[in-house]
Amino acid sequence: MVFRPQAEFRKRPYSPEMDAFTTEYAAEGREPRQEIEVAIVEPPEEVAKRLRLQPVELVAVRKRVRYLDGEPFNINDSYFPLALVRDSEIMRPEDIARGANQVLAELGYRQDRALDELYIRMPTPEQVHRLDLGPGTPVGIHVVTQQTGSL
């Protein structure tokens, strides 16, 4: 796997039908697909802290399992303050070809910086289930906290 920090800030000619994940791996001859669920939830404590939310604020979470060639490849869960995305396409459980960052920019919340953190650890039971992992398989965790001057 290749790590390209800040890659989503670069302009690219993605197809209107396919997002960056699908476009990049399809170009390599792979068969990418993803399952997407969207929910409104009380944020986990760490998420609330990162998003600087008040105790009563809810978030929208886009939970994705991405597959390559039929095998689970990664989990990509994104949390958004509900007040920012309530009436946007981020709330729909479907692919956003131009990306959630572009949707946020169109809503007036252009991302201008990010903090990338990488961790290696044993998976949670939920991660084992979602990724169909065998016993003793560690996972790499990539946490990105994106910020905008508007927040």
C-alpha positions as CSV (number, residue, x, y, z in Angstrom):
1,M,0.0,0.0,0.0
2,V,1.2,3.5,-0.8
3,F,0.7,6.4,1.6
4,R,0.3,9.7,-0.1
5,P,-0.4,12.4,2.6
6,Q,-2.5,15.3,1.4
7,A,-3.2,13.6,-2.0
8,E,-6.9,14.4,-1.8
9,F,-6.0,18.1,-1.9
10,R,-4.5,17.7,-5.4
11,K,-6.7,18.4,-8.4
12,R,-7.2,15.4,-10.6
13,P,-9.4,14.5,-13.6
14,Y,-11.5,11.9,-11.9
15,S,-14.4,10.6,-13.8
16,P,-17.9,12.0,-12.9
17,E,-18.9,8.4,-12.2
18,M,-16.0,7.1,-10.2
19,D,-14.2,8.5,-7.0
20,A,-10.5,8.5,-6.5
21,F,-10.4,5.0,-4.9
22,T,-12.3,3.4,-7.8
23,T,-10.4,5.4,-10.5
24,E,-6.9,4.7,-9.2
25,Y,-7.3,1.0,-8.6
26,A,-9.3,0.3,-11.7
27,A,-6.5,2.0,-13.7
28,E,-4.2,-0.7,-12.2
29,G,-6.4,-3.5,-13.5
30,R,-8.0,-4.2,-10.1
31,E,-11.7,-4.6,-9.3
32,P,-12.5,-2.0,-6.7
33,R,-16.0,-1.6,-5.0
34,Q,-17.3,-0.3,-1.8
35,E,-20.3,-0.6,0.5
36,I,-21.4,2.6,2.1
37,E,-23.7,3.2,5.1
38,V,-24.6,6.6,6.6
39,A,-25.9,7.2,10.1
40,I,-26.5,10.0,12.6
41,V,-24.8,9.1,15.8
42,E,-23.4,10.5,19.1
43,P,-19.7,10.7,18.3
44,P,-17.2,8.6,20.0
45,E,-15.3,10.7,22.6
46,E,-12.1,10.9,20.5
47,V,-14.1,12.1,17.4
48,A,-16.0,14.7,19.5
49,K,-12.7,16.0,20.8
50,R,-11.0,16.1,17.3
51,L,-14.0,17.9,15.8
52,R,-14.3,20.3,18.8
53,L,-17.9,19.4,19.4
54,Q,-20.2,20.4,22.2
55,P,-21.5,17.5,24.3
56,V,-24.9,17.5,22.7
57,E,-23.8,17.7,19.1
58,L,-24.4,14.8,16.8
59,V,-22.3,13.7,13.8
60,A,-23.0,12.1,10.5
61,V,-20.8,9.1,9.8
62,R,-20.1,7.6,6.4
63,K,-19.0,4.0,7.1
64,R,-17.4,2.3,4.1
65,V,-15.8,-1.1,3.5
66,R,-13.7,-1.0,0.4
67,Y,-12.9,-4.1,-1.5
68,L,-10.2,-5.0,-4.1
69,D,-10.7,-8.0,-6.3
70,G,-13.6,-9.2,-4.0
71,E,-11.5,-9.1,-0.8
72,P,-12.0,-6.5,2.0
73,F,-9.2,-4.0,1.6
74,N,-9.9,-1.2,4.1
75,I,-12.4,0.5,6.3
76,N,-12.9,4.2,5.6
77,D,-15.2,5.8,8.2
78,S,-15.6,9.6,8.0
79,Y,-17.3,11.7,10.7
80,F,-18.8,15.1,10.0
81,P,-20.5,17.6,12.3
82,L,-24.2,17.1,11.5
83,A,-24.9,20.8,11.5
84,L,-22.5,21.2,8.5
85,V,-23.7,18.3,6.3
86,R,-27.4,17.8,7.3
87,D,-28.9,18.6,3.9
88,S,-25.9,17.6,1.7
89,E,-25.2,14.5,-0.4
90,I,-22.8,13.4,2.3
91,M,-25.9,12.1,4.0
92,R,-26.7,9.7,1.1
93,P,-25.3,6.1,1.3
94,E,-23.8,6.3,-2.2
95,D,-20.5,7.2,-3.8
96,I,-19.6,10.9,-4.1
97,A,-17.4,10.9,-7.2
98,R,-16.0,14.3,-6.6
99,G,-15.4,13.5,-3.0
100,A,-16.7,14.7,0.4
101,N,-14.0,17.3,0.6
102,Q,-15.3,19.0,-2.5
103,V,-18.9,18.8,-1.1
104,L,-17.6,20.5,2.1
105,A,-15.9,23.2,0.0
106,E,-19.1,23.9,-1.9
107,L,-20.8,24.3,1.5
108,G,-18.2,26.9,2.5
109,Y,-15.9,24.6,4.4
110,R,-12.8,24.2,2.2
111,Q,-10.2,22.0,3.9
112,D,-6.9,23.9,4.3
113,R,-4.9,21.6,6.5
114,A,-4.8,18.1,7.9
115,L,-3.1,16.0,10.6
116,D,-2.2,12.5,9.5
117,E,-1.6,9.9,12.2
118,L,-0.6,6.3,11.6
119,Y,-0.9,3.5,14.2
120,I,-0.4,-0.3,14.1
121,R,-2.4,-2.3,16.6
122,M,-4.6,-5.3,17.0
123,P,-8.1,-4.8,15.6
124,T,-11.3,-4.2,17.5
125,P,-14.0,-6.9,17.2
126,E,-15.9,-4.6,14.8
127,Q,-12.8,-4.3,12.6
128,V,-12.3,-8.1,12.6
129,H,-15.9,-8.5,11.4
130,R,-15.9,-5.8,8.8
131,L,-12.5,-6.8,7.3
132,D,-13.1,-10.6,7.7
133,L,-9.7,-10.9,9.5
134,G,-8.1,-14.1,10.7
135,P,-6.9,-14.4,14.3
136,G,-3.8,-12.5,15.3
137,T,-3.9,-10.1,12.3
138,P,-2.8,-6.6,13.1
139,V,-4.3,-3.5,11.4
140,G,-2.9,-0.2,10.3
141,I,-4.9,2.8,11.4
142,H,-4.7,6.0,9.5
143,V,-6.5,8.8,11.3
144,V,-6.9,12.1,9.3
145,T,-8.2,15.2,11.1
146,Q,-8.9,17.8,8.5
147,Q,-9.5,21.4,9.3
148,T,-10.8,24.5,7.7
149,G,-10.3,28.1,8.5
150,S,-14.1,28.4,8.8
151,L,-14.2,26.1,11.9
